[in-house]
């Protein structure tokens, strides 16, 4: 379903949407709030366009630094072609590196590329102390842990 259609159902009391693949009106909705943050994933031109035009963020799954650089270059190209609504603010970039293959140098490279958030899935279980020590070297805080 189109993100615009979903957004209409989230934000309008009596949502109406007519798009290429989805069309509705006269439906009952109970909108919760108007600024639900949408994070877009994917590695296609249309995914990058959606991220620029409609997303609060973009998420890359299992990307090493080279693959992240490639995706971020494609996103930069999308920014040249498509207008970003001012109310969305900065596009936040999140990446999950390949499990068990991240070093401190890698983490710094992701940051230099413009990645805002690394979501780590370590191959082995870290103790809370080990995880906090590793993350403190990056100068960031642990937000959550699985």
C-alpha angles and dihedrals in degrees: 000000000000118000087228090057092049090047091053091054091048096048110029126075090213103022121208124184132163114182138150096274104013129048130169145149136160092048125137117237136175103210115205102193139333102236105057105160112238119201114199124208131189142087104242131102089250092052091052090047091051091049092052096043103035113009133095086203148002123228127205118195123212095350121160115209093269093051090045090052090052092050093046091051089053090049089051088054090051089053088057093053103036133049118238116216109243093227090065091064121195118357105244114219120211125180135183108207120214108288115269094002105098127110130182089256089053091051090052090049091053089052091049089052090056101260108155098191135025116201106203124206103182118207091226130036114267122207113241089251094051092048094048091048093051094046093045088060087061091053095240136107129247107252100182141344131207 
